[in-house]
Amino acid sequence: MLSLEFCIAGVMLISLIIYMLTGGADFGGGIWDLFATGRRAKAQRALITEAIAPIWEANHVWLIVIVVLLFVAFPVAFAAISTALHIPLTLMLIGIVLRGSAFVFRTYDVQSDTIHRRWSRVFAVASAITPIMLGITLGAVASGTIRVDVASGQVDTDFISAWFAPFPFAIGFFTLTLCALLAAVYLTLETEDLALREDFRHRALIAAVSVGAMAGLSFILSTEGAPAIRRGLGSTPWSIPFQVLTGAVALWAIWTIWKRQFRLARILVPIQVTLIVFGWGLAQYPFLVTPDLTFANTAASDTVLRSMLIILGVGGVLLVPAFWYLYAVFKGTPQRTKESSEQHDTYENNSG
């Protein structure tokens, strides 16, 4: 029978996966907003805005679920993480706030070029900083440099060295490339404009190669930076078949992007990201904060965990259909801006 803390840990991992697939793609949109170039730069930014606008606030629900579960179900681990990693966590939260504020102000502030560029810059930079800080936090938690006295909960930290190291930063930029890949692939189906699709197809290919490079670099750095993760990903019975599966899905996804099979790519890339995050969770388990805090030795009482699972069940019955309806309403058909429509006609005329 599965333990209560294992069930809570599973919900946290699933929530992290969903947050990456939804909120991570929103951050990726901000990254591509930063790199919007050429004569279609305005149309690219308009497409990103239309794609993100209806759903970006709701996607943060999954991050809130993770934080609340960590706080209530594993209070010792929450205290250790928030103490040792308060700098990257604070930067991540500032990035989330600035990104959301800039996105709104860019839409409703005075529509001059100067003000629009200012808010666009804040929106784009905050969209890049936030996933980097999220990845740095995950990398630091797995690195084994945060030492905690389980009995007293005392954290031995200088507030810097646990996260300001090569491996956490590699995971930070790995997370950034995953967000960029998701966004680029999603955006290929958010428009009917062939030229815009090609723009984001090229970006998706760049991001896919970057994901592979950062995955390799992270694995190399894990030898010294996170030996427990390295053992989990390199020497357990499931690790090699799992990595082969993940690599095969990644190569298949790149092939579909190259061949312009965008609908299939939009299925394969989320599967790829899911496998990456799930594999990290498997390699990390049973540690919540390596090497001192496990899910078992930091869990709250069974009464608390059991009550949380009941609440999660009831909440899921309400939340999942609501999200399904939200996406069905706003993501049922491709979005098409006036600019993209005009460029689509021009592109087809030139092609003809």
N, C-alpha and C positions, 0 to 999 in steps of 0.2 A: 504494500500500500504506500502511496506517495505521502511524504511528510508534508505538513502544512507549510513549512518554510520553503520547501521545494516548489509547491504550487504558487506561492507568492512570487518566488524568484522567476518562475515561468511567465507569470503575468507581466512582470517588469521587463523581461526580455522581449516578449511579444510587443509590449508598448513601445520599447526602444526601436524595434524593427518598423512598426507602423509610423513612428515619428520620423525615422529616416526616410521612409518612402513618401511621406507627405510633407512634413515641415522641412525635411532636408532638401526636397525638390524646390520648395519656396526659397530657401537660402541660395540654392543653385541658380534660380532665376535672377536673384540680385547680383550674383557673380557675373552672369552673362550681361546684365545691365551695365556693369562696370566696363565690360569689354565690347560693348556694342560699337561697331565701327562701320565706316563706308557710307555710301549713299542711302542705305536702308537702315541706318542706325536708329532713326526716329521710329520707323516701323517695327524694328526689333524690340525697342523699349515699350512701344504701345502693346505689342503682343504679350510681352512678359507681364505687363500691368493687368491686361484683361485675363490672363491665365491665373494669376495669383489672387486678384482682388476678391472673388467671392468666397474664398475658403481659407486664406492664410491664418486668420485669427483662430478659427476652429481647430486647426491642426496642432496648436500648442496644448490642447487637452491632453495629449499623450505624454508630453513632458511633465505636465502637472501630475498625472497619474503616477509616473515614476518617482517623482519627488515625494509625494504624499506616502506612497507605499514604503519608500526607504525611511522616511521620518517615523512612521508609525510602527512598521514591522521590524525594522532593524535600526533602532535608535543609536546604538553604539557606533555602528558603521556610518550612519548619517553624521554624527558628531565628528568622527575622525576625518571623513572626507571634507566636510564643510570647514574644518579647522585647517588641515594641511593644505587644502587646495582652494582656499577662499579667494586667492587672487585670480586664477583662471575662471573660477565660477562667477566671481563678480564681473569680470570682463565679459563673460558670456551673457549674463543677465543684462548688462548695459547694452550689449550688442542687440539683444532681442528688443529692448525698449526703443533704442535709437532707430533700428530698422523699421519697426512698426510706425513710430512717430513720423519718420521721414517719408515713408510710403504714403501716409495720410496727408501730410503737409504738401507733398509734391502734387497731390491731386487737387487739393482744395485751397492752397495758398494762391497769392497773386500769380497769374500765369505769364510771368516774364521769363525770358531765356535765362537771365542771371539767377533768379530764385529757383527756377526749375533745375538748373545745373547743380546748384548748391545742395538741394534736397536729394537729387539723384546720386550725388557723390556720397552723401551720408548713408543713404539707403544701400548703396553697393558695397561700401567699405564695411558697414556693420554686418551685411549679409555674408561677407567673407570671414570676418573675425569670429562670429558666433560658432560656426561649425569647427573652426580650428580650435577654439577653446574647449568645445565639447570633446573633440578627439584627444586633446591634451589631457583632459580630466580622465577619460577612459584609459589612456595610456599610462598615466601616473598611478591609477588604481591598480593596474595590472603589473606594474614594474617591480613591486616588492620593496620600494624605498620608503613607504609610509609604515612606520613601526608603531604599534599600539599595545599597551598593557591591557589585556582583555579584562582582567579583574577590576581595574580602576577606571578604564576607559581613557587613560592618559595617553596623549599623542606626543611622540618624540619627533619634532619637526622644526626646521628653520624657516618654513613657509615658502622656500624657493626651490631647493635642490630636488624635491620629489617630482616636480613637473618641468623645471627648466633644465631639460636634458634631451639628448638626441632622440631617444625612443618615443617619449610623449609627443615631441614636435612632429616626428614622422607620422604618428597616428593622427595628429591634428591635420596635417596636410593630406593624408590619406582620406580622412573624412571629408575634407574640402573637395577633393576630386570626385568622390562618390556623389556628393550633392550636385556638383556641376554636371556629371554624367546623367543623373536622373532628370535634371531640369532640361538639358538639351534634348534628350530622347522624348520626354513628354511634350516639349514645345513643337516637335516636328508634326504632331497631330493636333495642335491647337490652331492651325491655320490651313487654309486651302491655297495659299499663295505658294507657288512652286519655288520661287526665288528665296523666300523666307525659310521654307523647308530645307533648302540646300544650305543656307547659312547655319542653321542649327544642326544639320547633319554633319557638317564639317566640325562644328564645335563638339558634337557627340564623339566623333572619332578621336579628336585631340584628347578629350576627357577620358575616353576608354584606354588609350595608351598611357595616360598619366596615372590612371588607377592601377594598371599593371606595374608601372615603375615604382609607385609608392608602396604597393603591396610587397614587392620584392625587397625594397629598401627597409621596410618595417620588419620583415622576417629576418633579414640580416642583422639589424640592430637589436633584435630581441635576444640574440645570443648573450649579450651583456646587459641589455636594458630591461629584459623581462624573461628570465630563464624559465619561469613556470609556464608562461604562455608558449615559449619555444618548445618545451617538453610536450605540452598538450597538443600542439599542432604538428609535432615532428615524430613523436615516438609512441603515441597511443594507437591501439588497434584500428580505431575509426579514422584517424587523421589522414592517412594517405588516400584512401578511397574518397574521403570527403573533399580533399584538396583537388583531386583529379576531377571530381564532379563540378566543383566550383570553377576550375579552370576551363572545363569543357563548355559550361554555360557561358562564361565570359567570352570565349572565342566565338561561339555561336552568335552571341549578341553582337559582337563586332562585325561578323559576316553579314548579319541582317541589316545593320546600319549601312555597311558598304553597298549592299545590294538594294538599298532603299525599301526594305521590307519593314516599314516603320511600326505597323501594328504588332508584328511579331517581336520587334525590338522592345516595344513598350511592355511586353510580357516578360521577356528574357532578362532585361536589365534589372527590374525589381526582384526577380528570382535570384539574380547574381548578388545583389545587395543583401537580400534576406539570408542567403547562404553565408556571406561574409560575416554578418553580425551574429548569426546563429552559431557559426563556428567559433567566433571569439567567445561567446557565452559558454560553449561546451569546454573550451580550453581553460577558461577562467574558473569554472565550477570545480570544487565547492567553495572557492574563496570569493568573498565579496570585496575585501581589500587584502591583497596578497602582501605578506604571508601569514598574518596574524588573525585576521577576521574572516570567519566562514559564515555562511548563511545559518548554520546550526548554532554556533556559539554567540551570535549576536541577535538572534531572533527574540522577539517579544514572547509573552506567554501564549500558550495555546488558545486561551480564551480570546485574546486580542486577534490572533491570526485567524481563528475560526470566524469571528465576527466580520473581519475584513473580507474574507472570501465570500460570505453571504452578501455583503454590501456590493462587492464587485460583480457578483452574479446578477443582482437586481439592477445595478447600474448598467451592466452590459446589455441587458434586455432593452433598456431605454436608449443607450448611447449608440449602439451599432445600427439599429434601424434609422436613427436620426442622421447619422453620417451617411448612410446609404442614400437616403432621400436627398441630402444636401448635394452629394456628388451627382446623383441622377438629374437633379434640376440644373446645376450649373456646369456639369461636365458631360452632358449627354451628347452634345454636338460640338464640332470644332468652332472656335471663336474666329471671327474674321473682322478686322478693323477696316475702316474706309481706306486707309493708306495701303493696307495689304491687298485689298481688292483691286485698287488701281494698279498696283505693281504686278499683280497676277495677270491682269489684262495686257499690260505692257510686255511682261515676260513671254506670254503666249504669242503675242503679235511678233515679237522679235524672233522667237523660236520658229514661227511659221514662215 
